[in-house]
C-alpha cells in the first residue's frame, strides 16, 4: 500500500474514533450539535446565568443548586436535563406508596367504579334493593354505609382516592425529581393537550394519559406526542371523538348485508323520484343521521389548539373533513360500558383477526372500521382518497404536525412558557425554523431558544409570573423542605386559584401573568407564604436556621437581607427589602383595612415603583377576612384553609420574615 493512502486510512480511522468518543461522552440520545449560552453578552455573571436557567427550566433552585450548576457547567447541566436520565432513588421511594398509579386503564375502571356503576353493581348482587335506592339516598348515612360496606368487601375504591394519589405524586415529582426539565415540560404539554376531571367519562383515564401519552414524549418529536394524545381514551372522551361516526356502506358486522340492502333500496327510491314525499323523508333522515353521527369537537381543537392555532389557515370545511378522517377512532372495549360500540366487533372477529378486516388495536385505542367514513376527504388542500382507513387519520395528524403554522404556533407557546409573555419576534422566527429543520424535535427547539441572546436579555429575566403550583413548589424547594403529606399543599394551590387537573376548557390554564395576579390572588399568596414559613401547613417540615448555617439573624432587617439572598439567589433585592421593611416595623398593621380594600395593583405595577403600601394593604385585607372566617363565615374550603393556617406552628420573627419574602412581589417572578 502506498504511503499517502496509508495515512489517509489512518486519518479516517482517527476521525471515526473521535466521532465515536464524542458520542460516548455526549451520551445516548443527546443532541449531536454543540451549543453555548451567550449570557456574557447580556452582562450576566456565570452565577446569574445559572440562576436564570434554574428559574426557567426547573421548579426553582434548591439551596446550593446555583453553585452545583456552575461547577458542572451550564451547557452540560442543560444537556443532562434534556436527556432526563438521572437516577431518582429518593423520589422512587416516595412514589412507591402509590401503587394504583401503575395500573392500566382497564384495571382502574374495574377498581374505581363511578357512582352510577357502583349502585348498579350493588343492586345486581342483591346488596341493595333496586326499589329502595331512592329511599336509601334520602337516608344518606345508611346509604353511604351500605355502599362503603359493599366497596370494602369487593376491594373497590372511590375515585377521589385515585385523584389524591395522582395529585400527591405530581407534587412529589415536581419537588424532588432530578430531571426537573422533564417534569416542567410534562406540566406544559399536559396543559397544551388539556383534559379535565370535570368531565366524568374522561376522569379515570387521566392518570394513565399523563403517565403514558405525555411524560415519555415531552422531549421527543412533536408528531409523536400529538399522535399519543389523539389515541388516548382521556382525549377521545374529553373531546368526544370516541363517538364520532362516518358514512360506511361496507361495514363488516352482523346484519351489515341487510342494512346495505335496505340502504340501496332507499337510494334507488330517492333517485327514481327525488321530489316524492318518501324520497324527501328519506333524504332528511339520512342527513339527520349524518349530522348526529359526526362529531367535530376533536377535529376543531386539534387544529385550533393543538397544532395550527386559531389563525393557522384552516376553514370550517377543513374541520368537517378532518372530523370525517378521524371517524372510527375510539377505545377498545373494557369494563363499565367503555367501548361497548365495538364490543360486538371484537366478539365477532376476535382480536387476532380484527386487523385483517381493517380494524386496528393499539393498547386502549381501537380504530373501528365500521364507524369510519369511507369517502374521499380534502383537508387544507390535501386529498385523502376513499378507503384510506386508519392510516389516513395518522397521515392527517402528521400533516398537521409538520405544517408551517404549527411550527409557529407551538414554538411561540414554548417561548411564552420559558421566556416571557411577549417573546420577541426575532426569537420566534429562530425557534420556528429550528422546529421545521429538525422535524419537530422539541430538544432542538429548546436548544435554539436557550442559545439565543433574546433568552438572556434584560427583557426576559424574571419576566414570568409563577402560577400557584410553581409558587408552592418553588417555595418548598427553596426551603429544602421535607414533604410527608402533599395533599394540604394541593389545597393551598387550589386556594390560590389553580385546581390541578380541573381546568374545564381544552385550552388549559392561560400562561400569562395577568391571569394569575389580582388583589385576591396576591392576598392568598401572602397568606400562603406566612402559613408555610410559620409551619402551619401540615405535612411539610424544614429548618430555617439550617439554611443559614444554623445562625439566626439578629434583627428582622438582617433576616430580610440574608434570607432574601438565600431563597432568591443572584437578584438585586434592594427595592424589595425597602418595600418589605415597613411590614415588619409597623405596629399598627391591622388598622389599615377598609381604605386599602380593592386597591392592590398588579405585580408588574408594584415592581415598576408603584404604591409601597400595597403589601401592607394585602395584609390588612387578609386580617379583615380572617375575622370573618373566625366567626364561622366564608366558604367551607376557606374555613379549612384558615384552620390550617392557624394551627399550632412556629411564629418566630424569622418565620415571619421568610413568609413575607415568599409572599413578596419579587418572589412571584420566575
MARFI-198168 format. One line per field, with one value per residue (C-alpha): residue number from 0; residue in three letters; x, y, z. Coordinates in steps of 0.2 Angstrom, whole numbers. Example, Ala and Ser with C-alpha at 12.3 -4.5 7.8 and 13.67 -1.06 7.14 Angstrom:
2
resi	c(0, 1)
resn	c(ALA, SER)
east	c(62, 68)
north	c(-22, -5)
up	c(39, 36)
! end
This chain:
670
resi	c(0, 1, 2, 3, 4, 5, 6, 7, 8, 9, 10, 11, 12, 13, 14, 15, 16, 17, 18, 19, 20, 21, 22, 23, 24, 25, 26, 27, 28, 29, 30, 31, 32, 33, 34, 35, 36, 37, 38, 39, 40, 41, 42, 43, 44, 45, 46, 47, 48, 49, 50, 51, 52, 53, 54, 55, 56, 57, 58, 59, 60, 61, 62, 63, 64, 65, 66, 67, 68, 69, 70, 71, 72, 73, 74, 75, 76, 77, 78, 79, 80, 81, 82, 83, 84, 85, 86, 87, 88, 89, 90, 91, 92, 93, 94, 95, 96, 97, 98, 99, 100, 101, 102, 103, 104, 105, 106, 107, 108, 109, 110, 111, 112, 113, 114, 115, 116, 117, 118, 119, 120, 121, 122, 123, 124, 125, 126, 127, 128, 129, 130, 131, 132, 133, 134, 135, 136, 137, 138, 139, 140, 141, 142, 143, 144, 145, 146, 147, 148, 149, 150, 151, 152, 153, 154, 155, 156, 157, 158, 159, 160, 161, 162, 163, 164, 165, 166, 167, 168, 169, 170, 171, 172, 173, 174, 175, 176, 177, 178, 179, 180, 181, 182, 183, 184, 185, 186, 187, 188, 189, 190, 191, 192, 193, 194, 195, 196, 197, 198, 199, 200, 201, 202, 203, 204, 205, 206, 207, 208, 209, 210, 211, 212, 213, 214, 215, 216, 217, 218, 219, 220, 221, 222, 223, 224, 225, 226, 227, 228, 229, 230, 231, 232, 233, 234, 235, 236, 237, 238, 239, 240, 241, 242, 243, 244, 245, 246, 247, 248, 249, 250, 251, 252, 253, 254, 255, 256, 257, 258, 259, 260, 261, 262, 263, 264, 265, 266, 267, 268, 269, 270, 271, 272, 273, 274, 275, 276, 277, 278, 279, 280, 281, 282, 283, 284, 285, 286, 287, 288, 289, 290, 291, 292, 293, 294, 295, 296, 297, 298, 299, 300, 301, 302, 303, 304, 305, 306, 307, 308, 309, 310, 311, 312, 313, 314, 315, 316, 317, 318, 319, 320, 321, 322, 323, 324, 325, 326, 327, 328, 329, 330, 331, 332, 333, 334, 335, 336, 337, 338, 339, 340, 341, 342, 343, 344, 345, 346, 347, 348, 349, 350, 351, 352, 353, 354, 355, 356, 357, 358, 359, 360, 361, 362, 363, 364, 365, 366, 367, 368, 369, 370, 371, 372, 373, 374, 375, 376, 377, 378, 379, 380, 381, 382, 383, 384, 385, 386, 387, 388, 389, 390, 391, 392, 393, 394, 395, 396, 397, 398, 399, 400, 401, 402, 403, 404, 405, 406, 407, 408, 409, 410, 411, 412, 413, 414, 415, 416, 417, 418, 419, 420, 421, 422, 423, 424, 425, 426, 427, 428, 429, 430, 431, 432, 433, 434, 435, 436, 437, 438, 439, 440, 441, 442, 443, 444, 445, 446, 447, 448, 449, 450, 451, 452, 453, 454, 455, 456, 457, 458, 459, 460, 461, 462, 463, 464, 465, 466, 467, 468, 469, 470, 471, 472, 473, 474, 475, 476, 477, 478, 479, 480, 481, 482, 483, 484, 485, 486, 487, 488, 489, 490, 491, 492, 493, 494, 495, 496, 497, 498, 499, 500, 501, 502, 503, 504, 505, 506, 507, 508, 509, 510, 511, 512, 513, 514, 515, 516, 517, 518, 519, 520, 521, 522, 523, 524, 525, 526, 527, 528, 529, 530, 531, 532, 533, 534, 535, 536, 537, 538, 539, 540, 541, 542, 543, 544, 545, 546, 547, 548, 549, 550, 551, 552, 553, 554, 555, 556, 557, 558, 559, 560, 561, 562, 563, 564, 565, 566, 567, 568, 569, 570, 571, 572, 573, 574, 575, 576, 577, 578, 579, 580, 581, 582, 583, 584, 585, 586, 587, 588, 589, 590, 591, 592, 593, 594, 595, 596, 597, 598, 599, 600, 601, 602, 603, 604, 605, 606, 607, 608, 609, 610, 611, 612, 613, 614, 615, 616, 617, 618, 619, 620, 621, 622, 623, 624, 625, 626, 627, 628, 629, 630, 631, 632, 633, 634, 635, 636, 637, 638, 639, 640, 641, 642, 643, 644, 645, 646, 647, 648, 649, 650, 651, 652, 653, 654, 655, 656, 657, 658, 659, 660, 661, 662, 663, 664, 665, 666, 667, 668, 669)
resn	c(UNK, UNK, UNK, UNK, UNK, UNK, UNK, UNK, UNK, UNK, UNK, UNK, UNK, UNK, UNK, UNK, UNK, UNK, UNK, UNK, UNK, UNK, UNK, UNK, UNK, UNK, UNK, UNK, UNK, UNK, UNK, UNK, UNK, UNK, UNK, UNK, UNK, UNK, UNK, UNK, UNK, UNK, UNK, UNK, UNK, UNK, UNK, UNK, UNK, UNK, UNK, UNK, UNK, UNK, UNK, UNK, UNK, UNK, UNK, UNK, UNK, UNK, UNK, UNK, UNK, UNK, UNK, UNK, UNK, UNK, UNK, UNK, UNK, UNK, UNK, UNK, UNK, UNK, UNK, UNK, UNK, UNK, UNK, UNK, UNK, UNK, UNK, UNK, UNK, UNK, UNK, UNK, UNK, UNK, UNK, UNK, UNK, UNK, UNK, UNK, UNK, UNK, UNK, UNK, UNK, UNK, UNK, UNK, UNK, UNK, UNK, UNK, UNK, UNK, UNK, UNK, UNK, UNK, UNK, UNK, UNK, UNK, UNK, UNK, UNK, UNK, UNK, UNK, UNK, UNK, UNK, UNK, UNK, UNK, UNK, UNK, UNK, UNK, UNK, UNK, UNK, UNK, UNK, UNK, UNK, UNK, UNK, UNK, UNK, UNK, UNK, UNK, UNK, UNK, UNK, UNK, UNK, UNK, UNK, UNK, UNK, UNK, UNK, UNK, UNK, UNK, UNK, UNK, UNK, UNK, UNK, UNK, UNK, UNK, UNK, UNK, UNK, UNK, UNK, UNK, UNK, UNK, UNK, UNK, UNK, UNK, UNK, UNK, UNK, UNK, UNK, UNK, UNK, UNK, UNK, UNK, UNK, UNK, UNK, UNK, UNK, UNK, UNK, UNK, UNK, UNK, UNK, UNK, UNK, UNK, UNK, UNK, UNK, UNK, UNK, UNK, UNK, UNK, UNK, UNK, UNK, UNK, UNK, UNK, UNK, UNK, UNK, UNK, UNK, UNK, UNK, UNK, UNK, UNK, UNK, UNK, UNK, UNK, UNK, UNK, UNK, UNK, UNK, UNK, UNK, UNK, UNK, UNK, UNK, UNK, UNK, UNK, UNK, UNK, UNK, UNK, UNK, UNK, UNK, UNK, UNK, UNK, UNK, UNK, UNK, UNK, UNK, UNK, UNK, UNK, UNK, UNK, UNK, UNK, UNK, UNK, UNK, UNK, UNK, UNK, UNK, UNK, UNK, UNK, UNK, UNK, UNK, UNK, UNK, UNK, UNK, UNK, UNK, UNK, UNK, UNK, UNK, UNK, UNK, UNK, UNK, UNK, UNK, UNK, UNK, UNK, UNK, UNK, UNK, UNK, UNK, UNK, UNK, UNK, UNK, UNK, UNK, UNK, UNK, UNK, UNK, UNK, UNK, UNK, UNK, UNK, UNK, UNK, UNK, UNK, UNK, UNK, UNK, UNK, UNK, UNK, UNK, UNK, UNK, UNK, UNK, UNK, UNK, UNK, UNK, UNK, UNK, UNK, UNK, UNK, UNK, UNK, UNK, UNK, UNK, UNK, UNK, UNK, UNK, UNK, UNK, UNK, UNK, UNK, UNK, UNK, UNK, UNK, UNK, UNK, UNK, UNK, UNK, UNK, UNK, UNK, UNK, UNK, UNK, UNK, UNK, UNK, UNK, UNK, UNK, UNK, UNK, UNK, UNK, UNK, UNK, UNK, UNK, UNK, UNK, UNK, UNK, UNK, UNK, UNK, UNK, UNK, UNK, UNK, UNK, UNK, UNK, UNK, UNK, UNK, UNK, UNK, UNK, UNK, UNK, UNK, UNK, UNK, UNK, UNK, UNK, UNK, UNK, UNK, UNK, UNK, UNK, UNK, UNK, UNK, UNK, UNK, UNK, UNK, UNK, UNK, UNK, UNK, UNK, UNK, UNK, UNK, UNK, UNK, UNK, UNK, UNK, UNK, UNK, UNK, UNK, UNK, UNK, UNK, UNK, UNK, UNK, UNK, UNK, UNK, UNK, UNK, UNK, UNK, UNK, UNK, UNK, UNK, UNK, UNK, UNK, UNK, UNK, UNK, UNK, UNK, UNK, UNK, UNK, UNK, UNK, UNK, UNK, UNK, UNK, UNK, UNK, UNK, UNK, UNK, UNK, UNK, UNK, UNK, UNK, UNK, UNK, UNK, UNK, UNK, UNK, UNK, UNK, UNK, UNK, UNK, UNK, UNK, UNK, UNK, UNK, UNK, UNK, UNK, UNK, UNK, UNK, UNK, UNK, UNK, UNK, UNK, UNK, UNK, UNK, UNK, UNK, UNK, UNK, UNK, UNK, UNK, UNK, UNK, UNK, UNK, UNK, UNK, UNK, UNK, UNK, UNK, UNK, UNK, UNK, UNK, UNK, UNK, UNK, UNK, UNK, UNK, UNK, UNK, UNK, UNK, UNK, UNK, UNK, UNK, UNK, UNK, UNK, UNK, UNK, UNK, UNK, UNK, UNK, UNK, UNK, UNK, UNK, UNK, UNK, UNK, UNK, UNK, UNK, UNK, UNK, UNK, UNK, UNK, UNK, UNK, UNK, UNK, UNK, UNK, UNK, UNK, UNK, UNK, UNK, UNK, UNK, UNK, UNK, UNK, UNK, UNK, UNK, UNK, UNK, UNK, UNK, UNK, UNK, UNK, UNK, UNK, UNK, UNK, UNK, UNK, UNK, UNK, UNK, UNK, UNK, UNK, UNK, UNK, UNK, UNK, UNK, UNK, UNK, UNK, UNK, UNK, UNK, UNK, UNK, UNK, UNK, UNK, UNK, UNK, UNK, UNK, UNK, UNK, UNK, UNK, UNK, UNK, UNK, UNK, UNK, UNK, UNK, UNK, UNK, UNK, UNK, UNK, UNK, UNK, UNK, UNK, UNK, UNK, UNK, UNK, UNK, UNK, UNK, UNK)
east	c(0, 7, 11, -2, -16, -10, -10, -27, -34, -26, -34, -51, -49, -44, -59, -71, -64, -66, -84, -87, -79, -89, -105, -99, -96, -111, -122, -136, -150, -142, -142, -127, -123, -113, -120, -115, -125, -122, -126, -110, -116, -131, -119, -123, -111, -110, -119, -133, -134, -136, -149, -159, -158, -164, -179, -184, -181, -184, -197, -185, -167, -164, -151, -133, -140, -133, -116, -119, -124, -109, -97, -104, -105, -121, -122, -118, -131, -144, -139, -142, -159, -163, -158, -169, -160, -154, -157, -171, -170, -177, -192, -195, -196, -209, -219, -219, -234, -245, -246, -263, -254, -245, -262, -269, -284, -294, -288, -293, -310, -313, -306, -313, -331, -341, -355, -369, -360, -356, -375, -379, -366, -373, -391, -386, -378, -393, -384, -396, -414, -417, -434, -426, -412, -421, -426, -408, -402, -414, -406, -389, -380, -387, -384, -366, -363, -371, -361, -345, -348, -350, -334, -324, -330, -326, -309, -317, -311, -319, -312, -307, -294, -286, -286, -277, -264, -262, -260, -248, -237, -237, -231, -218, -211, -211, -202, -189, -185, -168, -175, -183, -185, -194, -207, -209, -212, -224, -234, -233, -238, -252, -259, -257, -266, -278, -291, -301, -308, -323, -329, -334, -331, -314, -308, -302, -291, -281, -268, -263, -264, -251, -240, -240, -245, -237, -222, -212, -214, -211, -193, -196, -203, -220, -229, -226, -234, -248, -252, -251, -263, -275, -276, -278, -295, -294, -293, -305, -318, -314, -317, -330, -321, -324, -342, -339, -347, -345, -354, -349, -358, -345, -347, -341, -353, -368, -383, -372, -378, -396, -393, -383, -398, -410, -399, -398, -416, -419, -406, -414, -431, -423, -415, -431, -442, -432, -447, -459, -463, -455, -439, -438, -442, -428, -416, -419, -417, -401, -395, -400, -391, -375, -377, -379, -365, -351, -343, -331, -325, -308, -305, -308, -297, -283, -281, -285, -277, -265, -257, -261, -268, -283, -275, -267, -276, -290, -308, -324, -324, -307, -314, -328, -317, -304, -318, -323, -305, -305, -321, -319, -306, -312, -307, -305, -319, -316, -326, -341, -348, -332, -331, -347, -350, -335, -339, -349, -334, -322, -333, -337, -319, -308, -293, -282, -292, -298, -283, -287, -304, -297, -298, -283, -280, -266, -267, -283, -286, -296, -299, -317, -318, -337, -338, -326, -331, -325, -327, -314, -309, -300, -291, -280, -280, -273, -284, -287, -293, -308, -305, -290, -295, -284, -269, -277, -280, -262, -257, -269, -260, -243, -248, -254, -238, -227, -237, -228, -242, -239, -221, -225, -239, -230, -214, -222, -231, -214, -206, -221, -218, -199, -195, -209, -227, -222, -207, -198, -202, -183, -183, -199, -193, -177, -187, -200, -185, -177, -194, -195, -177, -177, -193, -202, -188, -193, -175, -168, -181, -176, -158, -161, -171, -158, -144, -152, -147, -165, -167, -154, -159, -164, -182, -183, -175, -188, -202, -213, -226, -226, -243, -249, -242, -225, -225, -229, -216, -203, -206, -204, -188, -181, -183, -176, -192, -197, -215, -223, -241, -243, -262, -263, -251, -263, -277, -267, -263, -282, -285, -273, -283, -276, -286, -274, -282, -299, -297, -313, -308, -297, -286, -278, -273, -268, -249, -248, -246, -262, -272, -264, -262, -276, -280, -287, -273, -260, -268, -269, -251, -245, -256, -248, -230, -234, -243, -229, -215, -223, -226, -245, -247, -247, -236, -221, -206, -190, -176, -174, -159, -150, -152, -140, -128, -138, -136, -152, -151, -150, -164, -179, -169, -154, -166, -174, -157, -150, -165, -169, -152, -155, -172, -169, -151, -142, -155, -154, -166, -163, -180, -189, -180, -186, -204, -205, -197, -212, -222, -211, -209, -227, -235, -252, -253, -270, -279, -277, -291, -306, -297, -285, -298, -298, -283, -269, -260, -253, -236, -229, -235, -228, -211, -212, -211, -230, -238, -226, -240, -248, -240, -247, -264, -264, -260, -274, -287, -281, -284, -302, -306, -299, -310, -325, -318, -315, -334, -339, -342, -335, -335, -331, -315, -310, -313, -302, -288, -290, -289, -274, -266, -269, -265, -250, -234, -219, -222, -204, -198, -188, -203, -212, -198, -197, -216, -216, -202, -211, -227, -217, -220, -202, -203, -219, -207, -199)
north	c(0, 17, 29, 43, 30, 23, 40, 43, 27, 32, 49, 41, 29, 43, 54, 39, 36, 54, 54, 38, 45, 62, 51, 42, 57, 66, 51, 42, 52, 69, 82, 80, 98, 108, 124, 139, 151, 169, 176, 186, 197, 201, 207, 192, 183, 164, 163, 174, 164, 148, 156, 161, 143, 136, 149, 144, 125, 119, 122, 133, 132, 122, 128, 127, 122, 138, 133, 115, 121, 132, 118, 106, 119, 127, 119, 102, 104, 108, 93, 82, 90, 87, 69, 66, 50, 55, 42, 47, 34, 46, 50, 32, 28, 41, 36, 18, 20, 25, 8, 12, 24, 9, 1, 0, 10, -6, -10, 7, 6, -10, -4, 14, 12, 28, 31, 25, 10, 6, 7, -5, -17, -17, -19, -33, -43, -40, -29, -15, -17, -8, -1, 5, 15, 32, 29, 25, 40, 50, 42, 47, 40, 22, 24, 28, 14, 1, 7, 8, -10, -16, -7, -14, -31, -31, -21, -6, 12, 30, 40, 53, 42, 40, 58, 60, 48, 57, 74, 69, 60, 76, 86, 74, 73, 92, 95, 81, 74, 77, 78, 94, 100, 84, 87, 106, 100, 87, 101, 112, 98, 92, 110, 111, 95, 98, 86, 88, 78, 89, 78, 62, 49, 56, 57, 39, 39, 55, 47, 35, 49, 59, 43, 35, 49, 64, 61, 49, 61, 78, 79, 69, 75, 84, 72, 58, 67, 73, 55, 48, 61, 58, 39, 41, 37, 53, 64, 53, 55, 73, 80, 66, 58, 41, 43, 51, 40, 42, 35, 17, 6, -8, -10, -28, -33, -44, -39, -27, -35, -32, -14, -12, -19, -8, 7, 3, 1, 18, 27, 19, 26, 43, 43, 37, 51, 64, 75, 62, 64, 47, 52, 69, 60, 48, 62, 71, 56, 52, 70, 69, 53, 60, 76, 66, 54, 65, 74, 89, 93, 85, 89, 108, 108, 98, 112, 127, 122, 108, 112, 126, 139, 150, 159, 144, 145, 131, 133, 126, 114, 108, 105, 94, 85, 82, 75, 63, 57, 53, 44, 27, 32, 26, 15, -4, -12, -13, -13, -1, 0, 9, 5, -5, 1, -10, -25, -34, -32, -39, -54, -57, -57, -60, -49, -60, -57, -39, -31, -42, -34, -16, -14, -8, -10, -1, -4, 5, 13, 5, 10, 4, 2, 0, 18, 26, 37, 28, 43, 55, 70, 86, 94, 110, 106, 88, 75, 59, 45, 35, 19, 26, 18, 20, 26, 42, 48, 45, 54, 69, 71, 70, 83, 95, 91, 97, 112, 129, 136, 123, 127, 145, 141, 128, 137, 153, 143, 136, 154, 161, 147, 149, 167, 180, 183, 193, 185, 195, 190, 188, 173, 166, 166, 156, 144, 140, 137, 125, 116, 114, 110, 96, 88, 95, 89, 98, 96, 106, 119, 121, 122, 135, 145, 144, 148, 164, 181, 185, 172, 180, 198, 210, 210, 191, 190, 187, 192, 177, 176, 160, 150, 145, 127, 135, 146, 132, 120, 133, 138, 120, 118, 135, 130, 112, 106, 88, 84, 70, 73, 83, 85, 100, 109, 104, 113, 128, 128, 127, 141, 152, 149, 133, 117, 105, 94, 103, 117, 114, 122, 112, 127, 123, 137, 153, 156, 174, 184, 194, 178, 174, 191, 201, 208, 191, 181, 192, 191, 172, 171, 182, 171, 155, 162, 166, 149, 139, 148, 148, 129, 130, 119, 101, 88, 100, 102, 112, 120, 139, 141, 127, 136, 149, 138, 137, 155, 166, 184, 197, 208, 207, 218, 207, 192, 200, 203, 186, 175, 186, 181, 163, 160, 172, 170, 182, 195, 213, 214, 232, 238, 223, 225, 243, 239, 224, 233, 243, 227, 221, 238, 244, 240, 246, 234, 228, 245, 249, 238, 246, 260, 248, 235, 233, 245, 232, 234, 221, 213, 222, 239, 235, 231, 246, 258, 258, 261, 254, 252, 238, 224, 231, 233, 215, 210, 222, 214, 197, 201, 208, 191, 181, 189, 184, 166, 165, 169, 154, 165, 162, 146, 129, 127, 145, 139, 124, 135, 146, 132, 125, 142, 145, 128, 127, 131, 142, 160, 167, 183, 173, 163, 179, 187, 171, 171, 189, 186, 171, 182, 197, 203, 199, 181, 179, 182, 167)
up	c(0, -5, 10, 5, 6, 22, 30, 23, 30, 47, 46, 43, 57, 69, 64, 66, 83, 88, 82, 92, 108, 106, 105, 121, 131, 124, 130, 121, 113, 117, 103, 92, 89, 102, 109, 120, 131, 126, 144, 145, 130, 141, 155, 166, 178, 177, 193, 187, 172, 182, 192, 176, 170, 186, 186, 169, 167, 185, 198, 207, 214, 230, 242, 234, 217, 209, 214, 208, 191, 189, 195, 182, 168, 162, 145, 152, 165, 152, 142, 157, 159, 140, 142, 158, 163, 180, 194, 206, 221, 234, 223, 218, 236, 239, 224, 229, 240, 226, 218, 209, 198, 190, 185, 167, 162, 162, 180, 186, 178, 187, 204, 204, 198, 195, 207, 195, 190, 209, 213, 198, 204, 221, 215, 203, 218, 229, 242, 239, 233, 216, 224, 239, 231, 231, 249, 254, 245, 256, 271, 266, 281, 279, 260, 262, 275, 263, 248, 259, 265, 248, 241, 256, 253, 234, 235, 227, 230, 227, 213, 225, 231, 214, 212, 229, 224, 207, 214, 228, 215, 205, 220, 224, 207, 205, 222, 221, 204, 197, 180, 183, 165, 160, 174, 169, 152, 157, 165, 150, 137, 148, 149, 130, 127, 142, 148, 164, 179, 177, 163, 171, 157, 155, 173, 177, 161, 166, 177, 163, 150, 159, 163, 145, 132, 140, 151, 140, 124, 131, 125, 109, 92, 91, 80, 92, 107, 96, 90, 108, 115, 100, 103, 122, 130, 140, 125, 115, 129, 133, 115, 111, 96, 103, 97, 80, 66, 47, 32, 29, 17, 18, 37, 42, 56, 59, 49, 38, 22, 26, 31, 15, 5, 14, 11, -8, -10, -1, -13, -28, -22, -20, -37, -46, -39, -29, -27, -19, -1, 3, -6, 4, 20, 17, 12, 28, 38, 30, 33, 51, 54, 46, 57, 73, 70, 65, 80, 76, 93, 92, 74, 78, 93, 86, 73, 84, 100, 97, 80, 68, 80, 78, 64, 56, 39, 41, 37, 44, 29, 34, 52, 45, 33, 46, 58, 44, 43, 61, 62, 70, 82, 98, 113, 114, 125, 143, 159, 164, 147, 139, 121, 120, 102, 97, 109, 95, 83, 95, 99, 81, 74, 89, 92, 81, 65, 68, 58, 43, 42, 44, 62, 72, 90, 100, 118, 124, 107, 93, 75, 72, 53, 54, 60, 48, 34, 19, 6, -1, 10, 7, 22, 19, 1, 3, -4, 6, -6, -2, 8, 17, 34, 50, 40, 34, 52, 55, 39, 44, 61, 53, 40, 54, 65, 51, 44, 44, 55, 68, 69, 73, 85, 95, 96, 102, 116, 121, 121, 131, 144, 145, 140, 143, 140, 124, 117, 103, 85, 81, 94, 87, 70, 75, 85, 71, 59, 71, 73, 54, 51, 64, 61, 76, 88, 105, 112, 97, 99, 117, 112, 99, 112, 126, 115, 108, 115, 117, 131, 141, 138, 152, 145, 148, 166, 179, 167, 170, 184, 194, 194, 211, 208, 203, 218, 230, 223, 222, 240, 246, 236, 242, 260, 257, 265, 268, 262, 271, 266, 250, 249, 261, 249, 235, 245, 246, 227, 224, 236, 226, 210, 202, 204, 196, 183, 184, 171, 161, 144, 132, 131, 148, 160, 152, 153, 156, 172, 172, 173, 190, 198, 205, 223, 229, 222, 230, 247, 245, 240, 255, 266, 259, 262, 280, 283, 275, 284, 301, 299, 298, 283, 289, 281, 277, 288, 287, 297, 293, 303, 295, 278, 286, 294, 310, 313, 317, 311, 325, 318, 306, 294, 293, 291, 276, 268, 272, 268, 253, 245, 251, 243, 228, 223, 212, 212, 216, 231, 237, 232, 238, 255, 256, 252, 264, 279, 284, 286, 300, 308, 308, 325, 318, 303, 307, 307, 288, 282, 274, 265, 257, 250, 232, 228, 226, 210, 199, 202, 187, 194, 211, 204, 192, 208, 212, 229, 243, 254, 243, 253, 270, 261, 257, 275, 281, 269, 275, 293, 289, 281, 294, 307, 296, 295, 314, 317, 305, 290, 272, 262, 270, 260, 266, 284, 282, 275, 290, 302, 293, 293, 312, 318, 330, 322, 323, 324, 327, 319, 307, 301, 298, 288, 277, 275, 269, 257, 249, 248, 241, 223, 218, 223, 212, 197, 189)
! end
